[in-house]
Every structure is written in structure tokens, then in C-alpha cells.
């Protein structure tokens, strides 16, 4: 089995409707065919309800197809109104093209077996990799989304290796991963220091991580709540401002500036990441309204200029970070 116990990192073995650790003896349930290796740690999701939802979505996709399952997540779990649920469905489906472009672009020179995705979500990267014959192993804190990812990969003829898991307690042995990819995840993790330390632990010497995250100091509205100026406020004031401006909760949203992220990985993992500010993908722009699309293309034109580079940490919408674990990989 690819996975290890998130507690002691011992080997896991299948045992009926569970998997059991051969080291500490802890047992973990299997839900909708997926091992649930999450541990008791703070999270934005209720694990019990999520297990129930995973079974319901698994059955729904089996009867009505992938799109029905994705819409059900947005309608019932995220409680979106129908227009927003339909928009997010289109966004998810378009994400496979975006991920294919990334696999052929900035991720191509980083690819090294095994590839592990921290934060699979509905599975766009797993599906895009499947189209190219690349095996991606992955975890997510949401079993509900992992069920969608499982069916999406299977529809492309690939049996994925997925498990429920926590970023702060990865179910992997030390030095196991050649490339760790994590898209739009670190900003939602309860303990970002533990996240960085775990990335460093599971990478093999010479292994690399590639993450994408919104920029705390972007001049655009905070992408999760649509409120201006959140990142420029002190941490202690952010949740109150979001609540005042939008009536929304801001728990498990903590955007990082580039300096914060560099310091975090240097301190917790001994890794010095390289930062870049990419353009907004055309697959995303195609889903925008006319004015927003025009603004996005203007942003791309400005962000790509050499003169803008020094200003991007204080204005860029999002950034990529790539880091290499010190040392040399063995034979």
C-alpha cells in the first residue's frame, strides 16, 4: 500500500472494511472505497457528515454521472444558489484544461516519481495527469471531493490512489515523494507551520514541492469572501472586517505574503522556495464576465512586464512557489 499511518508512519494493510497500522495497531475506516486516514485535528469540515456525504455522492455519480455529483456538492454541502452552483460546475470542469497546461508548462521540468498531490479537491490535476499517463497519488481533507476525483479518473481509464488525509499529518513515510504539488491549500490549513514541516519530511533529498496560493497583499478582493483590503489588515482584525463587510465567517482562511511563505519554509523545512507571479489562466478568464475578463487580460499584460516585477509581491493576485529539499537523491 502506498499510504502509511499518519500517527507513527508505520505500514498499513487492508483489513476488511478498514486499514490497520502494522506499527501502532491503529485502525482507519474505508469509505466509498477510500481509506480515511484523517486524524483528530482542527479542520473546516465535519468528518462524520463528510463520510455520510461521500457515500451519497458516490451513489449519485454511479446513477447520474460526474456532473450530477459535482453539482450536488455545491448545492448541498456548500449551499450555493443554483446560478453559482452551475458556475462552479463549469469552473471545475474547465480546471482539467488548466491543469493540463500546467503539466505541460511550469510543472513539466519538476515531474519526478512518485507525484503526490496535497489537496486533490474534485480531482482536476489527477484527471489531467491521467490523460498523460502520469500517476498522481493524493489526499484531501474532504472525502466528498475525493469521491468525485475517483470517478473522474476512472472515467479516463485510470484507477487513482487516493485517501482522506490532513496536511498537518501526512499519511506518508519519510522521504517518499519526488514531487509534491499543492494548489490553493496552504491558505486553508489550520497549522501552516506543521504543513511546511510535513512537506519537508515526506520529500526525498532533491525532491521538490510546487504550490500555488493567493497573495495576501493582492490589490483585488480576497478571493474566498470577495472583500477588499483583508490582507493589508493585521491578522487580529481580518475576521472582524470580513464579517462587517460581508456577514461571512473567515475561519480557515489565512493568506500568506511571499515573505511570510519564504520564512515559513526556511524555518520549518530548511527549504528556500523560488517565487513567481504567473498570468491568470485563459481557462479561467473564459468563465468571467466581459468587464472582469478585460481586467484580467490587462493584469496579465502588466504583470508580465519587467517593470512590474518588483511590485508584484504587493499587488499580484496569486503566486507560485517551488522549492527543493537539500541533499542528493539516492540511486
LUMFIMAR-165465 format. One line per 8 residues: number of its first residue (from 1); their letters; for each residue x, y, z of C-alpha. Coordinates in Angstrom, 1 decimal, padded with zeros to 4 digits. Layout:
BEGIN
NUM) a) X Y Z ~ ...;
This chain:
BEGIN
1) xxxxxxxx) 000.0 000.0 000.0 ~ 001.3 003.5 -000.9 ~ 000.0 005.0 002.3 ~ 001.4 005.0 005.9 ~ -000.1 005.6 009.3 ~ -000.3 009.4 009.9 ~ 000.4 008.8 013.6 ~ 003.6 006.6 013.6;
9) xxxxxxxx) 004.3 006.4 009.8 ~ 004.1 002.6 010.0 ~ 003.0 000.4 007.1 ~ -000.8 000.0 006.5 ~ -002.5 -003.2 005.5 ~ -006.1 -003.8 004.4 ~ -008.3 -005.5 007.0 ~ -011.9 -005.9 005.8;
17) xxxxxxxx) -013.6 -002.5 005.8 ~ -010.7 -000.9 007.4 ~ -006.9 -000.5 007.1 ~ -004.7 -001.2 010.0 ~ -001.3 000.1 011.0 ~ 001.3 -002.7 011.4 ~ 003.3 -000.5 013.8 ~ 000.9 001.1 016.3;
25) xxxxxxxx) -002.2 -001.0 015.6 ~ -004.4 002.0 014.9 ~ -007.3 001.2 012.5 ~ -008.8 003.6 009.9 ~ -012.2 003.2 008.1 ~ -012.6 002.7 004.4 ~ -015.4 004.9 003.0 ~ -016.7 004.6 -000.6;
33) xxxxxxxx) -013.5 002.6 -001.4 ~ -011.2 005.3 000.0 ~ -009.1 004.9 003.2 ~ -009.9 007.7 005.7 ~ -006.6 008.5 007.2 ~ -007.6 011.8 008.8 ~ -006.7 012.4 012.4 ~ -008.3 014.3 015.2;
41) xxxxxxxx) -007.1 017.8 014.4 ~ -008.9 021.2 013.8 ~ -010.4 021.4 010.4 ~ -013.0 023.4 008.5 ~ -015.0 020.2 007.8 ~ -017.1 017.9 010.0 ~ -015.7 014.4 009.4 ~ -018.8 012.5 010.3;
49) xxxxxxxx) -021.1 014.4 008.0 ~ -018.4 014.3 005.3 ~ -018.3 010.5 005.4 ~ -022.1 010.4 005.0 ~ -021.9 012.8 002.1 ~ -019.2 010.8 000.4 ~ -021.4 007.7 000.4 ~ -024.3 009.7 -001.0;
57) xxxxxxxx) -022.2 011.4 -003.8 ~ -020.6 008.0 -004.7 ~ -024.1 006.6 -005.2 ~ -025.3 009.6 -007.1 ~ -022.4 009.6 -009.5 ~ -022.9 005.9 -010.1 ~ -026.5 006.6 -011.1 ~ -026.5 010.0 -012.7;
65) xxxxxxxx) -022.9 010.8 -013.7 ~ -020.0 013.0 -012.7 ~ -021.6 016.4 -013.2 ~ -024.6 015.5 -011.0 ~ -022.2 014.6 -008.2 ~ -020.2 017.9 -008.5 ~ -023.5 019.9 -008.6 ~ -024.7 018.1 -005.5;
73) xxxxxxxx) -021.6 019.1 -003.5 ~ -022.1 022.7 -004.4 ~ -025.8 022.7 -003.8 ~ -026.0 020.7 -000.6 ~ -022.6 021.0 001.2 ~ -021.6 024.5 000.0 ~ -025.3 025.6 -000.1 ~ -024.8 027.7 -003.2;
81) xxxxxxxx) -027.7 029.2 -005.1 ~ -028.3 027.5 -008.4 ~ -026.6 030.1 -010.7 ~ -023.4 030.0 -008.5 ~ -023.5 026.2 -008.4 ~ -023.7 026.0 -012.2 ~ -020.9 028.5 -012.5 ~ -018.7 026.5 -010.1;
89) xxxxxxxx) -019.5 023.3 -012.1 ~ -018.2 024.9 -015.2 ~ -015.2 026.1 -013.3 ~ -014.4 022.7 -012.0 ~ -014.8 021.1 -015.5 ~ -012.6 023.8 -017.1 ~ -010.0 023.1 -014.5 ~ -008.8 020.0 -016.2;
97) xxxxxxxx) -007.6 022.1 -019.2 ~ -005.9 024.5 -016.8 ~ -004.1 021.6 -015.2 ~ -003.1 020.1 -018.5 ~ -001.5 023.4 -019.4 ~ 000.4 023.4 -016.1 ~ 001.6 019.8 -016.6 ~ 002.9 020.8 -020.0;
105) xxxxxxxx) 004.3 024.1 -018.7 ~ 005.8 025.1 -015.4 ~ 005.3 021.6 -013.8 ~ 006.9 019.7 -016.7 ~ 010.6 020.1 -015.6 ~ 009.6 019.3 -012.0 ~ 008.0 015.9 -012.6 ~ 009.6 013.1 -010.6;
113) xxxxxxxx) 008.1 009.8 -009.3 ~ 006.2 009.5 -007.2 ~ 004.0 012.5 -007.7 ~ 001.8 013.4 -004.7 ~ -000.9 016.0 -004.6 ~ -001.7 017.6 -001.2 ~ -005.3 018.8 -001.6 ~ -006.8 016.9 -004.5;
121) xxxxxxxx) -010.2 018.6 -004.4 ~ -012.5 017.4 -007.1 ~ -009.5 015.9 -009.0 ~ -008.7 018.2 -011.9 ~ -004.9 017.5 -011.6 ~ -005.4 013.8 -011.1 ~ -007.6 013.7 -014.2 ~ -005.3 015.8 -016.3;
129) xxxxxxxx) -002.3 013.6 -015.3 ~ -004.4 010.5 -016.1 ~ -004.8 011.8 -019.7 ~ -001.0 011.9 -020.0 ~ -000.3 008.6 -018.4 ~ 001.1 010.2 -015.2 ~ 000.1 008.6 -011.9 ~ -000.7 011.1 -009.2;
137) xxxxxxxx) -001.3 009.9 -005.6 ~ -003.2 012.3 -003.5 ~ -005.1 013.2 -000.3 ~ -007.8 015.7 000.6 ~ -009.5 016.6 003.9 ~ -012.8 016.2 002.1 ~ -013.8 012.6 001.2 ~ -016.8 014.0 -000.6;
145) xxxxxxxx) -014.5 015.7 -003.2 ~ -012.2 012.6 -003.3 ~ -015.2 010.5 -004.4 ~ -015.6 013.0 -007.3 ~ -011.9 012.7 -008.1 ~ -012.1 008.9 -008.0 ~ -014.9 008.7 -010.5 ~ -013.3 011.4 -012.8;
153) xxxxxxxx) -010.0 009.4 -013.0 ~ -011.9 006.1 -013.6 ~ -013.8 007.7 -016.4 ~ -010.4 008.2 -018.1 ~ -009.4 004.6 -017.5 ~ -007.2 005.1 -014.5 ~ -007.6 003.7 -011.0 ~ -006.4 006.5 -008.7;
161) xxxxxxxx) -004.6 006.1 -005.4 ~ -006.4 008.5 -003.1 ~ -007.0 008.8 000.6 ~ -008.6 011.1 003.1 ~ -005.8 012.9 005.0 ~ -004.7 016.0 006.8 ~ -001.9 018.4 005.6 ~ -000.6 018.6 009.1;
169) xxxxxxxx) -000.2 014.8 009.5 ~ 000.5 013.3 006.0 ~ -000.1 009.6 005.7 ~ 003.3 009.0 004.1 ~ 006.7 007.7 005.1 ~ 009.7 010.0 005.4 ~ 011.5 010.8 002.2 ~ 008.9 009.1 000.0;
177) xxxxxxxx) 007.9 011.8 -002.5 ~ 009.7 013.1 -005.7 ~ 007.3 015.9 -006.4 ~ 004.6 017.3 -004.1 ~ 002.0 019.6 -005.7 ~ -000.4 021.7 -003.6 ~ -002.8 024.1 -005.3 ~ -004.8 026.6 -003.2;
185) xxxxxxxx) -004.4 024.6 000.0 ~ -001.9 026.2 002.4 ~ -004.2 029.2 003.0 ~ -006.9 026.9 004.5 ~ -004.7 024.7 006.7 ~ -005.2 025.1 010.5 ~ -001.4 024.8 011.3 ~ 000.6 026.2 008.4;
193) xxxxxxxx) 003.9 025.6 010.2 ~ 003.1 021.9 010.5 ~ 002.1 021.8 006.8 ~ 005.5 023.1 005.8 ~ 007.3 020.7 008.2 ~ 005.4 017.8 006.7 ~ 006.2 018.8 003.2 ~ 009.9 018.8 004.2;
201) xxxxxxxx) 009.6 015.4 005.9 ~ 008.0 013.5 003.1 ~ 010.1 014.8 000.2 ~ 013.2 012.7 -000.6 ~ 016.5 014.5 -000.8 ~ 016.5 016.5 -004.1 ~ 012.7 016.2 -004.2 ~ 010.6 019.3 -004.9;
209) xxxxxxxx) 007.4 020.9 -004.0 ~ 005.3 023.2 -006.2 ~ 002.5 025.2 -004.6 ~ 000.0 027.9 -005.7 ~ -001.7 030.2 -003.3 ~ -003.5 033.6 -003.4 ~ -001.3 036.6 -002.4 ~ -002.2 038.1 000.9;
217) xxxxxxxx) -001.3 041.6 -000.4 ~ -003.2 041.4 -003.7 ~ -005.0 044.6 -004.8 ~ -008.0 042.5 -005.8 ~ -010.8 041.4 -003.4 ~ -009.9 038.5 -001.1 ~ -010.9 035.5 -003.4 ~ -012.8 033.5 -000.8;
225) xxxxxxxx) -015.1 036.2 000.5 ~ -015.0 038.9 -002.1 ~ -013.9 041.6 000.4 ~ -011.3 044.3 -000.4 ~ -008.3 045.0 001.8 ~ -008.4 042.0 004.0 ~ -004.7 041.0 003.6 ~ -003.5 044.5 004.4;
233) xxxxxxxx) -005.0 044.4 007.8 ~ -003.3 043.0 010.9 ~ -004.3 039.3 011.4 ~ -006.4 040.1 014.5 ~ -008.6 042.4 012.6 ~ -009.2 040.4 009.4 ~ -012.1 038.2 010.6 ~ -014.0 041.2 012.1;
241) xxxxxxxx) -013.6 043.2 008.9 ~ -014.8 040.3 006.7 ~ -017.8 039.8 009.0 ~ -018.6 043.5 008.9 ~ -018.2 043.9 005.2 ~ -019.9 040.7 004.0 ~ -021.5 038.9 007.0 ~ -019.3 035.9 006.3;
249) xxxxxxxx) -017.1 033.8 008.5 ~ -013.3 033.9 007.9 ~ -012.2 030.8 009.7 ~ -009.6 028.6 008.0 ~ -008.6 031.4 005.6 ~ -005.1 032.7 006.2 ~ -003.4 034.1 003.1 ~ 000.4 034.5 003.1;
257) xxxxxxxx) 002.6 037.1 001.6 ~ 005.7 035.9 -000.2 ~ 008.0 036.9 002.6 ~ 005.8 035.0 005.1 ~ 005.9 031.9 003.0 ~ 009.7 032.1 002.5 ~ 010.3 032.4 006.2 ~ 007.8 029.6 007.0;
265) xxxxxxxx) 009.6 027.0 004.7 ~ 013.0 028.1 005.7 ~ 012.2 027.7 009.4 ~ 010.1 024.5 009.3 ~ 011.6 022.6 006.4 ~ 015.0 024.1 005.6 ~ 013.9 024.9 002.1 ~ 014.2 028.2 000.2;
273) xxxxxxxx) 011.4 028.5 -002.3 ~ 011.5 030.5 -005.5 ~ 008.5 032.7 -006.1 ~ 006.9 033.7 -009.4 ~ 003.7 035.6 -010.3 ~ 002.1 033.8 -013.3 ~ -000.7 035.2 -015.6 ~ -004.3 034.3 -014.9;
281) xxxxxxxx) -005.1 031.2 -017.0 ~ -007.2 031.7 -020.1 ~ -009.4 028.7 -019.0 ~ -010.4 030.9 -016.0 ~ -010.8 034.1 -018.0 ~ -013.2 032.3 -020.4 ~ -015.6 031.9 -017.5 ~ -015.5 035.6 -016.5;
289) xxxxxxxx) -018.0 038.3 -017.5 ~ -016.8 040.9 -020.1 ~ -015.5 043.5 -017.7 ~ -013.8 041.0 -015.4 ~ -012.2 039.3 -018.4 ~ -010.9 042.7 -019.7 ~ -009.4 043.4 -016.3 ~ -007.8 040.0 -016.1;
297) xxxxxxxx) -006.2 040.4 -019.5 ~ -004.9 043.9 -018.6 ~ -003.5 042.4 -015.4 ~ -001.7 039.7 -017.4 ~ -000.2 042.3 -019.7 ~ 001.1 044.4 -016.8 ~ 002.2 041.5 -014.6 ~ 004.3 040.1 -017.4;
305) xxxxxxxx) 006.4 043.2 -017.8 ~ 009.9 043.6 -016.3 ~ 009.0 046.9 -014.7 ~ 006.1 045.4 -012.7 ~ 008.2 042.6 -011.2 ~ 009.3 044.4 -008.0 ~ 005.7 045.4 -007.4 ~ 004.1 042.0 -007.7;
313) xxxxxxxx) 004.5 040.9 -004.1 ~ 002.4 044.0 -003.1 ~ -000.1 043.8 -005.9 ~ -000.1 040.3 -007.6 ~ -003.2 038.2 -007.5 ~ -001.5 034.9 -006.7 ~ 001.9 033.3 -006.9 ~ 003.7 030.0 -007.3;
321) xxxxxxxx) 006.4 028.7 -005.0 ~ 008.9 026.0 -006.0 ~ 011.4 024.5 -003.5 ~ 013.9 021.7 -003.5 ~ 014.8 019.7 -000.4 ~ 018.5 019.8 000.2 ~ 020.5 016.7 -000.5 ~ 021.0 014.3 -003.3;
329) xxx) 018.6 011.6 -004.2 ~ 019.9 008.0 -003.9 ~ 020.2 005.6 -006.7;
